[in-house]
C-alpha cells in the first residue's frame, strides 16, 4: 500500500529499493562459511546461521555502466532459500553503485533500498548523491533491486488488466452483497494467478530472505560493515537487516519507516486513519485557501462537498477520457497518492477541475490525465507488494470479520478505508507461509536515527512511535508536517541531522523535532 514510497503514479499504497570489479575489492574466497554478523535477533536463532556455499561467496561482481542511470550495475546470484542454500534454483539480484570520487577520503559504503515493497532500488544511489554531494563524497553509495522486483528475479501474478479491475472496477465504497462478493472473488483470482505463475517462488520473497541477500552483497563488496539509509518499507527492511546482522552495520537511518514492531496487518489497518487525517487536516484547508486559483470552495467543507459530488458522478457514470474509463476508485487513488507530498497538491487540484469540466480541457491535458490514471497500480508492483506483505507475517483469515471491519473503515475513513477489503482479501487467501519471525529490539546495535512526520499518510506517526519504542537506543526526529519521506525533501533541519550522523556519527542528544519544510506562499 505504498506504504511507503509511491507504488505507481496515482495509488498510494500502505504507507510506502547490470554489471570490472575495480575500485571495490571482491568478496572473500575460500570454503563455505557462516553468514557474517548474524546475531541474537536473527531468525536463525542464538546467532547460528547456515553455511553459505562457496559458489556464492566466490562470485565476482562484474561492474558495467547501467543502462539508464549514471551508475555502475552488476548482478549477483543468491540462494533461493537461505535456510536451505543447496535446494532449488538460485535467484539473481541486480545491484548498483556510485563510487566516491576520492577513494582516500572515502568513509565506507552506504547501502540503500527502495520502499513499497515493490519499488526498484537500483537507481536510488544516483538520486541520493545528487541531493547530498557531501554523502556522495564520503561514501560509495550502493543500491539493489530486492528479490521479486525490477531487474532481479521477479515474482509474477495477474496481468495488468486484472490488476486494474481489482483496484478500479465498480466502486469500492459499495457495500452491497454483490459488490462485496465481487471484491473477494477478484482478490481470490489474483492469488490464484500468483500461485499458478510463481507458486514455488512465493515462500522465498520475504523481508527475512532479502536481508540475507543484503549481507552477501556486503561481503562481495569486501567491507566488514555498511551504513544504511532506508525510507518507508526500506526502513522495515533496514531494521530487519540490522537485527539479523548487527555486526554488519555501522550507522543506520530509518526514514518514515513502516512499523516493524508488529505485523503487516496491524500496520495496514492503521492507514485509513492517517490518509484521512492528511486529507482533512492538510489538503482540504490548503485547497480552500487557494480557491481563487482552483475554484473548489472557500471552506474545507465546501471543498469536501465538491469532491463527494464529483465522486458520486463518477460512480454513477464513469468518465471516458481518451480511452481511459475513469471511475470513483481512480479519483480516490489519485487523491491518496497526492497526500504523500504537498508539492502534489496543485496537480490534484487541477485534476479535480478537469474531471468536473472535461470538455473544457485542452487535448494535451486530457491525454496526460488519461495516461496518469490508466493503471493505478502496476502489475509487477502489486505482485511483489502482496507477496511480501501477505507472507512476512500472519493475517486474520476470517473474511466475514474483514467485511465488518472494512465497513467501519469505509464509513469513518473512506479515502483508503474503502479499499481495505481488497487488500485484506488478498492476504486472507494467500498460501500459508512458514516465515521466521524477527523481533526488532535494538540489542547489539549502534544508536539508530529515525525520522517521521506527525501527519504522514502512508507510514502513520503512531506506527513510527511504536517502532521507535521497540528499537532501544534509537533517536527520533519528528517533523511537524505531513509529507512521507523526510530526508531528500528539502528540509534543512532534517538534512542536517542525517548528514551529521552519517558523516560524523553525531546524533541529537535525545528525541527532537524539526519544522515542516518551507513552501512558497500560495503553493504546495
C-alpha positions as a printed Julia matrix, in Angstrom:
524×3 Matrix{Float64}:
   0.0     0.0     0.0
   2.67    2.36   -0.63
   3.04    2.23    2.39
   5.84    3.57    1.68
   7.04    5.12   -1.38
   4.68    5.6    -4.24
   3.74    2.27   -5.86
   2.58    3.82   -9.06
   1.65    7.21  -10.39
  -1.64    7.6    -8.6
  -2.12    4.87   -6.0
  -0.79    5.37   -2.52
  -0.08    2.12   -1.02
   0.48    1.18    2.5
   2.25    3.56    3.91
   5.37    3.15    1.41
  14.84   -0.34   -3.02
  23.61   -4.66  -14.73
  27.2    -5.44  -14.45
  35.02   -5.0   -13.88
  35.45   -5.2   -10.34
  37.89   -2.3    -9.99
  37.63    0.06   -7.02
  35.87   -2.21   -4.55
  37.54   -5.49   -3.6
  35.78   -8.73   -4.33
  34.29  -10.94   -1.64
  36.38  -13.36    0.34
  37.15  -16.58   -1.49
  37.52  -19.97    0.11
  35.47  -22.69    1.68
  31.87  -22.22    2.74
  31.44  -20.0     5.77
  28.64  -18.85    8.01
  26.69  -15.71    7.28
  28.79  -12.97    8.84
  27.2   -10.85   11.52
  24.17  -12.96   12.38
  23.23  -12.04   15.92
  20.83  -12.88   18.73
  17.88  -11.28   16.94
  18.44  -13.47   13.92
  15.68  -15.73   12.73
  18.31  -18.48   12.7
  18.26  -18.38   16.49
  21.07  -17.98   19.02
  23.35  -16.4    16.45
  23.67  -19.56   14.34
  23.46  -19.26   10.56
  23.58  -21.9     7.87
  26.76  -22.17    5.86
  26.91  -20.08    2.71
  28.16  -22.26   -0.15
  31.48  -21.14   -1.62
  29.96  -20.7    -5.08
  28.07  -17.68   -3.75
  30.93  -16.19   -1.73
  33.48  -16.59   -4.53
  31.47  -14.88   -7.26
  32.78  -11.61   -8.68
  30.62   -8.56   -9.33
  31.19   -7.65  -12.99
  30.56   -3.9   -12.84
  29.44   -2.24  -16.05
  27.7     1.09  -16.81
  23.98    0.94  -16.02
  21.6     1.26  -18.93
  19.61    4.25  -17.66
  21.45    5.95  -14.81
  24.94    7.37  -14.14
  25.79    4.28  -12.1
  27.63    1.0   -12.36
  25.49   -2.11  -12.27
  26.12   -5.82  -11.78
  24.22   -8.94  -10.88
  24.81  -11.42   -8.1
  23.5   -14.92   -7.59
  21.85  -15.84   -4.28
  20.22  -18.98   -2.86
  16.5   -19.18   -3.38
  16.18  -20.25    0.26
  18.88  -19.08    2.65
  17.87  -21.78    5.16
  18.5   -24.49    2.56
  21.03  -22.85    0.21
  21.66  -26.02   -1.8
  17.99  -26.61   -2.54
  16.25  -25.27   -5.61
  17.4   -22.88   -8.33
  19.4   -19.76   -7.49
  17.96  -16.27   -7.87
  19.52  -13.18   -9.47
  19.77   -9.86   -7.63
  20.56   -6.69   -9.6
  22.9    -4.32   -7.74
  24.23   -0.81   -8.4
  26.86    1.56   -7.04
  28.16    5.11   -7.31
  31.72    5.29   -6.09
  33.12    8.17   -4.04
  35.37   10.3    -6.28
  38.37   10.12   -3.91
  38.94    6.61   -2.5
  41.41    8.01    0.02
  38.68   10.2     1.55
  36.0     7.53    1.5
  34.43    6.68    4.85
  32.79    3.47    3.74
  29.78    2.07    1.95
  26.25    3.46    2.3
  23.65    0.89    1.3
  20.13    1.94    0.44
  16.93    0.28   -0.69
  13.54    1.25   -2.08
  10.12    1.31   -0.49
   6.9    -0.38   -1.41
   7.55   -3.27   -1.13
   7.66   -3.4    -4.9
   9.7    -0.37   -5.97
  13.08   -0.52   -7.69
  16.12    0.42   -5.65
  18.61    0.14   -8.49
  18.61    3.85   -9.5
  18.36    5.25   -5.96
  22.09    5.91   -5.33
  22.18    8.44   -8.18
  19.32   10.44   -6.7
  20.77   10.48   -3.2
  24.2    11.51   -4.49
  22.67   14.35   -6.49
  20.75   15.57   -3.44
  23.65   15.28   -0.98
  27.1    15.87   -2.51
  28.59   15.54    0.98
  27.41   11.95    1.27
  28.46   11.22   -2.32
  31.98   12.42   -1.47
  32.15   10.33    1.7
  30.63    7.03    0.62
  30.37    4.52   -2.12
  26.56    4.56   -2.35
  25.1     1.2    -3.35
  21.59    0.0    -4.15
  19.79   -3.08   -5.36
  16.51   -4.43   -6.62
  15.13   -6.64   -3.89
  14.32  -10.25   -4.81
  10.98  -10.24   -6.63
  11.43   -6.76   -8.12
  12.66   -4.99  -11.25
  15.86   -6.33  -12.78
  16.13   -9.06  -10.13
  14.28  -12.37  -10.3
  10.61  -11.35  -10.47
   7.52  -12.71   -8.87
   4.6   -12.75  -11.32
   0.87  -12.69  -10.52
  -2.01  -11.32  -12.61
  -1.72   -9.35  -15.82
  -2.29   -5.59  -15.9
  -5.95   -5.72  -16.93
  -6.81   -7.96  -13.99
  -4.87   -5.78  -11.55
  -6.72   -2.73  -12.9
 -10.05   -4.47  -12.34
  -9.04   -5.42   -8.79
  -8.46   -1.8    -7.79
 -10.72    0.26  -10.05
 -13.64   -1.94  -11.04
 -17.02   -0.86   -9.66
 -17.0     1.37   -6.57
 -15.07    0.15   -3.54
 -17.42    2.09   -1.27
 -20.32   -0.05   -2.5
 -21.31   -2.34    0.38
 -23.98   -4.33   -1.43
 -23.62   -8.13   -1.19
 -22.89   -8.3    -4.93
 -20.12   -5.72   -4.71
 -18.54   -7.36   -1.67
 -18.63  -10.76   -3.36
 -17.01   -9.28   -6.48
 -14.19   -7.76   -4.4
 -13.46  -11.03   -2.61
 -13.66  -13.05   -5.82
 -11.24  -10.76   -7.65
  -8.77  -10.98   -4.75
  -9.06  -14.78   -4.78
  -8.41  -14.8    -8.53
  -5.33  -12.63   -8.03
  -3.92  -15.1    -5.51
  -4.74  -17.99   -7.84
  -2.68  -16.28  -10.55
   0.21  -15.74   -8.13
   0.24  -19.41   -7.2
  -0.04  -20.51  -10.8
   2.69  -18.19  -12.11
   5.08  -18.03   -9.13
   3.96  -20.64   -6.65
   7.38  -22.2    -5.98
   8.94  -18.75   -5.51
   6.37  -17.14   -3.21
   7.68  -18.56    0.1
  11.11  -17.08   -0.57
  10.2   -13.5    -1.5
  10.16  -12.16    2.05
  11.92   -9.47    4.04
  13.8   -12.1     6.04
  15.21  -13.74    2.9
  16.07  -10.33    1.41
  18.27   -9.26    4.33
  20.49  -12.28    3.73
  20.87  -11.13    0.12
  21.96   -7.78    1.52
  24.64   -9.3     3.7
  26.01  -11.38    0.85
  26.16   -8.13   -1.13
  28.17   -6.56    1.71
  30.6    -9.48    1.67
  31.04   -9.31   -2.1
  31.83   -5.61   -1.75
  34.66   -6.64    0.58
  33.72   -4.48    3.56
  33.2    -5.56    7.18
  30.33   -3.13    7.74
  27.94   -0.91    5.83
  25.93    2.12    6.81
  22.32    2.13    5.72
  19.6     4.56    4.68
  16.08    3.31    4.06
  12.77    5.16    3.62
   9.28    3.7     4.13
   9.27   -0.1     3.62
  13.07    0.14    3.25
  13.05    1.22    6.91
  11.35   -2.05    7.8
  13.93   -3.87    5.67
  16.8    -1.99    7.35
  15.51   -2.76   10.84
  15.37   -6.47    9.99
  18.86   -6.36    8.46
  20.38   -4.63   11.47
  18.63   -7.07   13.83
  19.74  -10.2    12.0
  23.25   -8.91   11.21
  24.09   -6.44   13.99
  27.84   -6.75   13.46
  27.44   -5.82    9.78
  26.08   -2.29   10.31
  27.8     0.91   11.33
  25.21    3.71   11.09
  21.53    3.25   10.29
  18.9     5.8     9.24
  15.25    4.67    9.08
  13.12    7.33    7.38
   9.31    7.29    7.74
   9.53    3.58    8.4
   6.78    1.02    8.22
   6.16   -0.14   11.78
   8.4    -3.18   12.26
   7.29   -3.79   15.86
   4.09   -5.56   14.85
   2.53   -7.27   11.87
   1.72   -6.07    8.38
  -1.95   -6.43    9.3
  -1.66   -4.1    12.29
   0.29   -1.61   10.22
  -2.02   -1.55    7.23
  -5.22   -1.28    9.25
  -3.81    1.99   10.61
  -3.54    3.61    7.18
  -7.19    4.6     6.66
  -6.96    6.94    9.65
  -3.66    8.52    8.61
  -4.64    9.11    4.98
  -7.96   10.61    6.06
  -6.19   12.83    8.6
  -3.83   14.15    5.96
  -6.71   14.75    3.54
  -8.91   16.56    6.07
  -6.31   18.49    8.04
  -3.92   19.48    5.24
  -5.34   19.12    1.75
  -8.89   20.43    2.22
  -7.75   23.58    4.08
  -4.99   24.16    1.52
  -7.38   23.9    -1.4
  -9.91   26.2     0.3
  -7.19   28.78    0.88
  -6.42   28.67   -2.85
  -9.99   28.99   -4.09
  -9.06   31.97   -6.25
  -6.84   29.67   -8.29
  -8.78   26.41   -8.32
 -12.42   27.34   -7.6
 -13.18   24.31   -5.47
 -14.7    26.11   -2.49
 -13.76   28.74    0.07
 -14.01   26.44    3.11
 -12.86   22.87    3.72
 -16.49   21.84    3.95
 -17.27   23.3     0.53
 -14.22   21.58   -0.97
 -15.22   18.23    0.54
 -18.74   18.64   -0.8
 -17.46   19.26   -4.3
 -15.2    16.22   -4.08
 -18.05   13.98   -2.98
 -20.32   15.25   -5.76
 -17.62   14.53   -8.33
 -17.01   11.12   -6.85
 -20.71   10.25   -6.89
 -20.93   11.31  -10.52
 -18.0     9.1   -11.46
 -19.52    6.19   -9.56
 -22.81    6.52  -11.39
 -21.32    7.38  -14.78
 -17.6     6.62  -15.24
 -15.89    9.16  -17.47
 -14.17    8.1   -20.69
 -11.15   10.33  -21.28
  -9.06    9.45  -24.31
  -9.94    5.77  -23.94
  -9.3     5.53  -20.19
 -12.52    4.96  -18.25
 -12.23    6.94  -15.01
 -14.15    5.58  -12.02
 -14.66    6.82   -8.49
 -11.86    4.47   -7.44
  -9.47    6.21   -9.83
 -10.29    9.5    -8.13
  -9.64    8.09   -4.66
  -6.36    6.54   -5.83
  -5.19    9.82   -7.37
  -6.14   11.7    -4.21
  -4.44    9.3    -1.83
  -1.29    9.43   -3.95
  -1.23   13.22   -3.76
  -1.32   13.05    0.04
   2.3    11.86    0.07
   3.78   15.29   -0.52
   2.34   18.81   -0.51
   4.11   19.51   -3.76
   1.49   17.25   -5.38
  -1.48   19.27   -4.08
  -1.64   21.68   -7.07
  -1.68   18.82   -9.57
  -4.55   17.16   -7.7
  -6.46   20.46   -7.63
  -6.04   20.77  -11.39
  -7.19   17.17  -11.83
 -10.39   17.85   -9.9
 -11.16   20.8   -12.18
 -10.51   18.77  -15.31
 -12.72   15.89  -14.2
 -15.5    18.34  -13.35
 -15.28   20.02  -16.76
 -13.52   17.58  -19.11
 -14.91   19.17  -22.27
 -13.19   22.45  -21.4
  -9.75   20.87  -21.01
  -7.24   21.11  -23.86
  -6.39   17.87  -25.63
  -2.83   17.58  -24.2
  -4.17   17.87  -20.65
  -6.81   15.21  -21.31
  -4.21   12.85  -22.76
  -1.9    13.4   -19.81
  -4.68   12.61  -17.31
  -5.71    9.51  -19.25
  -2.15    8.23  -19.13
  -1.65    9.12  -15.46
  -4.85    7.43  -14.27
  -4.8     4.42  -16.59
  -3.05    1.98  -14.24
  -3.36    2.95  -10.55
  -1.09    0.06   -9.59
   1.42   -1.6   -11.89
   1.06   -5.37  -12.1
   4.71   -6.0   -11.2
   4.5    -3.8    -8.14
   1.3    -5.48   -6.98
   2.86   -8.94   -7.34
   5.83   -8.15   -5.09
   3.84   -5.99   -2.68
   1.38   -8.71   -1.8
   4.0   -11.46   -1.81
   5.93   -9.64    0.91
   3.09   -8.17    2.96
   0.99  -11.34    2.94
   3.96  -13.66    3.5
   6.09  -11.82    6.08
   3.65  -12.03    8.99
   0.38  -13.79    9.8
  -3.04  -12.42    8.8
  -6.54  -12.92   10.13
  -8.13  -15.23    7.55
 -11.77  -14.7     8.53
 -13.38  -12.97    5.54
 -16.54  -12.16    7.49
 -14.6   -10.23   10.1
 -12.85   -8.28    7.34
 -16.21   -7.41    5.79
 -17.32   -6.0     9.14
 -14.03   -4.2     9.78
 -13.9    -2.7     6.31
 -17.46   -1.44    6.62
 -16.4     0.66    9.6
 -13.23    1.82    7.83
 -15.25    2.81    4.75
 -17.67    4.8     6.87
 -15.14    6.62    9.07
 -12.08    6.93    6.79
 -13.38    6.45    3.25
 -10.42    7.76    1.25
  -8.48    4.5     1.62
 -10.73    2.67    4.06
 -12.85    1.64    1.08
 -10.0    -0.4    -0.34
  -9.23   -2.23    2.9
 -11.3    -5.29    1.97
  -9.41   -5.64   -1.31
  -6.0    -5.73    0.36
  -7.16   -7.92    3.24
  -8.89  -10.38    0.92
  -5.67  -10.99   -0.98
  -3.81  -11.83    2.24
  -6.74  -13.85    3.58
  -6.43  -16.14    0.57
  -2.62  -16.18    0.46
  -0.93  -19.58    0.86
   0.22  -20.14    4.42
   3.93  -19.46    4.9
   6.48  -20.56    7.48
   8.4   -17.31    7.51
  10.73  -16.94   10.53
   9.63  -14.13   12.79
  12.12  -11.41   13.59
  11.81   -9.35   16.76
  13.46   -5.95   16.49
  14.82   -4.77   19.84
  17.98   -2.78   19.13
  20.12   -5.27   21.08
  23.74   -5.14   19.98
  23.18   -2.21   17.63
  24.7     1.26   17.48
  22.18    4.07   18.06
  19.8     4.3    15.12
  18.47    7.58   13.72
  14.75    7.5    12.94
  12.69   10.11   11.1
   8.92   10.59   10.99
   6.26   13.25   10.48
   3.14   13.76   12.54
   0.68   13.54    9.65
   2.47   11.19    7.28
  -0.37    9.43    5.43
   1.43    6.22    4.49
   3.58    5.4     7.5
   1.44    6.81   10.26
   3.15    8.55   13.13
   1.6     6.19   15.65
   3.42    3.3    13.98
   6.69    5.22   13.82
   6.41    5.86   17.56
   5.81    2.18   18.28
   8.81    1.21   16.16
  10.92    3.82   17.96
   9.95    2.43   21.36
  10.76   -1.09   20.19
  14.2    -0.11   18.9
  16.16    0.55   22.09
  18.69    3.38   21.82
  17.15    4.94   18.73
  16.72    8.69   18.35
  13.56   10.01   16.71
  13.44   13.26   14.75
   9.79   14.3    14.42
   8.84   16.64   11.59
   5.92   18.95   12.29
   4.37   18.28    8.91
   2.66   15.65    6.81
   4.9    14.59    3.93
   6.03   11.0     3.53
   9.83   10.71    3.5
  11.77   13.34    5.45
  15.32   13.21    4.08
  15.74   14.42    0.49
  12.6    16.54    0.96
  14.32   19.95    1.09
  14.04   20.19    4.86
  17.28   21.82    6.07
  16.74   20.73    9.68
  16.26   17.06    8.79
  19.08   17.07    6.26
  21.48   18.49    8.85
  20.66   15.7    11.31
  21.06   12.95    8.71
  24.32   14.28    7.27
  25.83   14.93   10.72
  25.09   11.36   11.74
  26.23    9.63    8.55
  29.32   11.81    8.14
  30.5    12.22   11.74
  28.39    9.88   13.87
  26.74   12.87   15.58
  23.25   12.18   16.93
  20.85   14.51   18.73
  21.12   14.16   22.49
  17.58   12.81   22.58
  14.41   12.83   20.56
  13.92   16.15   18.82
  11.72   17.97   16.3
  12.08   19.79   13.01
   9.63   22.19   11.36
   7.91   21.2     8.15
   9.85   22.15    5.02
   9.26   25.73    3.96
   7.0    26.19    0.93
   6.45   29.27   -1.22
   3.31   31.19   -0.28
   0.17   30.1    -2.11
   1.71   26.88   -3.4
   2.37   23.42   -2.12
